[in-house]
Amino acid sequence: MPTAIALYSSHYKSQWLARMKPLDLKAVQAFVLIADLRSFTRAADAIGSTQSGVSLLLKRLEQRLDRRLIERTPRQIRLSADGQAFLEPARALLAAHQRALDPTPAPQRRLVVGLSHQLIGTELPALLRTLRGQDPALVVELHVQTSREAIKAFDDGQLDAAIVLQPQDPRRNARRLYAEPFGWVAAAALEHRPGEPLRLATQGEPCGIRAAAVRALDDAGIAWTETFIGQGAAVLGAAVTAGLGVALLPRRVMPSGTADIGPRLGLPALPEFDVVQYVSSTDKRDRAALRTIAVALRGGVG
């Protein structure tokens, strides 16, 4: 019959062996992606898995560490205190594993991407951090510009990839990524008197978004007048915040204090604009980085 000392020794040994058991690196990678992208679905897309698969990986990791790393509510995903403490060691572990697989430092390479300014939302910092952790040797040169400018730069060979709002004339081998919802965005307290032309803030001609806005208003028989013209979503956001008019903007970039006032004013429903990607690079690592960018951008729509 085992003695108390023997039982204690066996228990201590089992605890020690449990602590020595290595972490599942795929589970650690899943945790870091969930932390960066704030979504199980987007993390699953990034590693080619499923939402249930990523949930299982996280569950096993939490059991292994005996800590809750992620707190989930119906509306958001956030790190627990233990999750915040574990995040940087997790990044370091993944980086050390990559260095062990290939101790020779990878040569730096550059990926030049054109990105429509209409698609820049609050997910950008997390996206850049994820790209850095995924491939430290990658230098991302990001050109934020209009869709028209990005397509021209891609055609001229200045970009490796362009992610833009679908032009009026869809061409060649553009890959559809997702649909970007727009709204009639204005200061929440904007006053509009019945019978007066709708005041518009636009990017001027030949902007395709402006063309869609005025076409929708004309088809609905709603009079309009252009009261502000500026380049870039940030500039239009400032104009509508200042009460200068209504702008057709992606909901992801709506500034604080603004709202989609379309329903309140009875403005016409808008189509969703497709976001597409043009790619010339065939490098597997470039393709992986572009896949991560697409996942993060798509996540900003929700």
C-alpha positions as CSV (number, residue, x, y, z in Angstrom):
1,M,0.0,0.0,0.0
2,P,1.5,3.4,-1.0
3,T,2.6,5.6,1.8
4,A,1.5,9.3,2.1
5,I,5.0,10.3,1.1
6,A,4.8,8.2,-2.0
7,L,1.4,9.6,-3.0
8,Y,2.7,13.1,-2.5
9,S,5.8,12.4,-4.6
10,S,3.7,10.9,-7.4
11,H,1.4,13.9,-7.4
12,Y,4.3,16.3,-7.4
13,K,5.9,14.4,-10.3
14,S,2.7,14.5,-12.3
15,Q,2.4,18.3,-11.8
16,W,6.1,18.7,-12.8
17,L,5.6,16.6,-15.9
18,A,2.5,18.7,-16.8
19,R,4.4,21.9,-16.5
20,M,7.2,20.5,-18.7
21,K,4.8,19.4,-21.5
22,P,5.4,21.8,-24.4
23,L,2.8,24.2,-25.6
24,D,0.9,23.4,-28.8
25,L,2.4,26.1,-31.2
26,K,-0.7,26.1,-33.4
27,A,-2.8,26.8,-30.4
28,V,-0.5,29.7,-29.4
29,Q,-0.7,31.0,-33.0
30,A,-4.5,30.9,-32.9
31,F,-4.5,32.8,-29.6
32,V,-2.3,35.5,-31.0
33,L,-4.5,35.9,-34.1
34,I,-7.6,36.0,-32.0
35,A,-6.0,38.7,-29.8
36,D,-5.0,40.8,-32.8
37,L,-8.1,40.3,-35.0
38,R,-10.6,40.2,-32.2
39,S,-12.5,37.4,-34.0
40,F,-12.5,33.6,-33.9
41,T,-13.8,33.6,-37.5
42,R,-11.1,35.9,-38.8
43,A,-8.4,34.0,-36.9
44,A,-9.7,30.8,-38.5
45,D,-9.5,32.3,-42.0
46,A,-5.9,33.4,-41.4
47,I,-4.7,29.9,-40.5
48,G,-7.0,28.0,-42.8
49,S,-9.1,26.4,-40.1
50,T,-12.7,26.7,-38.9
51,Q,-14.2,28.7,-36.1
52,S,-14.9,25.5,-34.1
53,G,-11.3,24.4,-34.8
54,V,-9.9,27.6,-33.4
55,S,-12.2,27.5,-30.4
56,L,-10.9,24.0,-29.6
57,L,-7.3,25.1,-29.9
58,L,-7.9,28.0,-27.5
59,K,-9.7,25.7,-25.1
60,R,-6.8,23.3,-25.0
61,L,-4.3,26.1,-24.5
62,E,-6.3,27.5,-21.6
63,Q,-6.6,24.1,-20.1
64,R,-2.8,23.6,-20.5
65,L,-2.0,26.9,-18.8
66,D,-4.9,26.6,-16.4
67,R,-5.9,30.2,-17.2
68,R,-8.7,31.9,-19.1
69,L,-7.1,34.0,-21.8
70,I,-10.0,35.3,-23.8
71,E,-13.3,36.8,-22.5
72,R,-16.2,36.5,-24.9
73,T,-19.5,38.4,-24.8
74,P,-22.2,38.5,-27.5
75,R,-20.8,41.8,-28.8
76,Q,-17.0,41.6,-28.3
77,I,-13.9,39.6,-27.7
78,R,-11.2,40.8,-25.4
79,L,-8.2,39.6,-23.5
80,S,-8.5,38.7,-19.9
81,A,-5.7,39.9,-17.5
82,D,-4.0,36.6,-17.9
83,G,-4.4,36.9,-21.7
84,Q,-2.8,40.3,-21.7
85,A,0.1,38.9,-19.7
86,F,0.6,35.9,-22.0
87,L,0.4,37.8,-25.3
88,E,4.0,39.1,-25.6
89,P,5.5,35.8,-24.4
90,A,3.3,34.0,-26.9
91,R,4.6,36.3,-29.7
92,A,8.2,35.6,-28.5
93,L,7.6,31.9,-28.5
94,L,6.4,31.9,-32.1
95,A,9.3,34.1,-33.2
96,A,11.8,31.8,-31.5
97,H,10.2,28.8,-33.1
98,Q,10.5,30.4,-36.5
99,R,14.2,31.2,-35.9
100,A,14.8,27.6,-34.8
101,L,13.3,26.3,-38.0
102,D,15.5,28.6,-40.1
103,P,18.4,30.1,-38.0
104,T,19.7,32.0,-41.1
105,P,18.0,35.4,-41.0
106,A,15.7,35.7,-43.9
107,P,16.6,38.5,-46.3
108,Q,14.3,41.5,-46.2
109,R,11.8,41.8,-49.0
110,R,9.3,44.4,-49.9
111,L,5.6,44.1,-50.6
112,V,4.1,47.2,-52.2
113,V,0.3,47.4,-51.7
114,G,-2.1,50.0,-52.9
115,L,-5.1,50.3,-50.6
116,S,-8.2,52.4,-51.1
117,H,-8.5,55.2,-48.5
118,Q,-12.1,54.3,-48.1
119,L,-11.1,51.0,-46.5
120,I,-8.9,52.3,-43.7
121,G,-10.6,51.7,-40.4
122,T,-9.7,51.1,-36.7
123,E,-8.4,47.6,-37.5
124,L,-5.2,49.0,-39.2
125,P,-2.9,48.9,-36.1
126,A,-3.8,45.3,-35.3
127,L,-3.4,44.4,-39.0
128,L,0.1,45.8,-39.1
129,R,1.1,44.1,-35.9
130,T,-0.1,40.8,-37.1
131,L,1.8,41.1,-40.4
132,R,5.0,41.9,-38.5
133,G,4.6,38.9,-36.2
134,Q,3.7,36.6,-39.1
135,D,6.7,37.6,-41.3
136,P,9.4,39.8,-39.6
137,A,11.4,39.9,-42.8
138,L,8.5,41.5,-44.7
139,V,8.6,45.2,-45.3
140,V,5.1,46.4,-46.2
141,E,5.0,49.6,-48.3
142,L,1.4,50.7,-48.0
143,H,0.1,53.3,-50.5
144,V,-3.3,54.7,-49.3
145,Q,-4.9,56.3,-52.3
146,T,-8.1,56.4,-54.3
147,S,-9.2,53.2,-56.0
148,R,-8.7,54.8,-59.4
149,E,-5.1,55.8,-58.5
150,A,-4.3,52.3,-57.0
151,I,-5.6,50.6,-60.2
152,K,-3.5,52.8,-62.4
153,A,-0.4,52.3,-60.3
154,F,-1.0,48.5,-60.4
155,D,-1.4,48.7,-64.2
156,D,1.9,50.7,-64.4
157,G,3.7,48.0,-62.5
158,Q,4.3,50.2,-59.4
159,L,2.4,47.9,-57.0
160,D,2.5,44.2,-56.2
161,A,-1.1,44.3,-55.2
162,A,-4.1,46.6,-55.1
163,I,-7.1,46.3,-52.8
164,V,-9.8,48.6,-54.0
165,L,-13.5,49.3,-54.3
166,Q,-14.9,47.6,-57.4
167,P,-14.8,50.0,-60.4
168,Q,-17.7,50.5,-62.7
169,D,-16.1,48.3,-65.3
170,P,-14.9,45.1,-63.5
171,R,-11.9,43.7,-65.4
172,R,-9.7,40.7,-65.9
173,N,-8.8,38.6,-62.9
174,A,-9.8,40.7,-59.9
175,R,-10.6,38.6,-56.9
176,R,-13.7,39.6,-55.0
177,L,-13.0,39.8,-51.2
178,Y,-16.3,41.0,-49.7
179,A,-19.0,43.6,-49.9
180,E,-18.4,47.0,-48.2
181,P,-21.6,48.6,-46.9
182,F,-22.0,52.4,-47.2
183,G,-24.3,54.9,-45.6
184,W,-25.5,58.4,-45.9
185,V,-23.3,59.8,-43.2
186,A,-23.8,63.2,-41.5
187,A,-23.5,64.8,-38.1
188,A,-26.1,63.1,-35.9
189,A,-27.8,66.5,-35.2
190,L,-27.8,67.7,-38.8
191,E,-30.9,69.6,-39.7
192,H,-32.5,69.3,-43.1
193,R,-35.6,71.3,-43.9
194,P,-38.1,69.5,-46.2
195,G,-38.0,70.9,-49.7
196,E,-34.4,72.1,-49.5
197,P,-31.8,70.4,-51.7
198,L,-29.8,67.8,-49.8
199,R,-26.3,69.2,-49.0
200,L,-23.6,66.8,-50.2
201,A,-19.9,66.5,-49.3
202,T,-18.1,64.6,-52.0
203,Q,-14.7,64.0,-53.6
204,G,-15.8,65.7,-56.8
205,E,-15.7,64.2,-60.2
206,P,-14.8,61.7,-61.5
207,C,-15.2,59.8,-58.2
208,G,-17.3,56.6,-58.7
209,I,-18.8,56.9,-55.2
210,R,-20.0,60.4,-55.9
211,A,-21.5,59.1,-59.2
212,A,-23.4,56.4,-57.3
213,A,-24.7,58.9,-54.8
214,V,-26.0,61.4,-57.2
215,R,-27.4,58.7,-59.5
216,A,-29.4,57.2,-56.5
217,L,-30.7,60.7,-55.5
218,D,-31.6,61.6,-59.1
219,D,-33.5,58.2,-59.6
220,A,-35.4,58.9,-56.3
221,G,-36.3,62.5,-57.4
222,I,-34.4,64.1,-54.5
223,A,-32.8,67.5,-55.2
224,W,-29.2,67.9,-54.1
225,T,-26.4,70.5,-54.1
226,E,-22.7,70.0,-53.6
227,T,-21.5,72.1,-50.6
228,F,-18.1,70.6,-49.9
229,I,-15.5,68.9,-52.1
230,G,-12.4,67.2,-50.6
231,Q,-10.1,64.3,-51.2
232,G,-10.0,61.3,-48.8
233,A,-12.4,59.6,-46.4
234,A,-10.8,61.4,-43.4
235,V,-11.4,64.8,-45.1
236,L,-15.0,64.0,-45.8
237,G,-15.4,62.6,-42.3
238,A,-14.2,66.0,-41.0
239,A,-16.6,67.8,-43.2
240,V,-19.7,65.9,-42.1
241,T,-18.6,66.1,-38.5
242,A,-18.6,69.9,-38.9
243,G,-22.1,69.8,-40.3
244,L,-21.2,70.8,-43.8
245,G,-23.4,68.1,-45.5
246,V,-24.0,64.4,-46.0
247,A,-21.4,62.1,-47.5
248,L,-21.6,58.6,-48.9
249,L,-19.0,56.8,-46.7
250,P,-18.3,53.2,-45.6
251,R,-19.8,52.6,-42.2
252,R,-16.4,51.4,-41.0
253,V,-15.0,55.0,-41.2
254,M,-17.9,56.9,-39.7
255,P,-16.4,59.4,-37.3
256,S,-17.6,59.7,-33.7
257,G,-20.7,61.9,-33.4
258,T,-22.0,61.0,-36.9
259,A,-24.7,58.6,-38.0
260,D,-26.3,57.0,-41.1
261,I,-29.2,59.5,-41.5
262,G,-30.5,57.8,-44.7
263,P,-33.5,56.2,-42.9
264,R,-34.4,59.4,-41.0
265,L,-34.4,61.5,-44.2
266,G,-36.0,58.9,-46.4
267,L,-32.9,58.7,-48.7
268,P,-32.7,55.9,-51.2
269,A,-31.2,52.5,-50.2
270,L,-27.6,52.0,-51.4
271,P,-26.0,49.0,-53.0
272,E,-23.0,47.3,-51.3
273,F,-19.8,48.0,-53.1
274,D,-17.5,45.1,-53.8
275,V,-14.0,45.2,-52.6
276,V,-11.6,43.4,-55.0
277,Q,-7.9,42.5,-55.0
278,Y,-5.5,42.6,-57.9
279,V,-2.2,40.7,-57.4
280,S,0.9,40.3,-59.6
281,S,3.2,38.6,-57.0
282,T,3.4,34.8,-57.0
283,D,5.5,34.6,-53.9
284,K,3.8,32.3,-51.3
285,R,4.8,34.6,-48.4
286,D,3.4,37.6,-50.2
287,R,0.2,35.7,-50.8
288,A,0.0,34.8,-47.1
289,A,0.4,38.5,-46.1
290,L,-2.2,39.6,-48.6
291,R,-4.6,36.9,-47.2
292,T,-4.0,38.3,-43.7
293,I,-4.8,41.9,-45.0
294,A,-8.0,40.7,-46.6
295,V,-9.1,38.9,-43.5
296,A,-8.5,42.0,-41.3
297,L,-10.3,44.3,-43.7
298,R,-13.3,42.1,-44.0
299,G,-13.4,41.9,-40.2
300,G,-13.8,45.7,-40.1
301,V,-17.1,45.5,-41.8
302,G,-18.9,43.7,-39.0
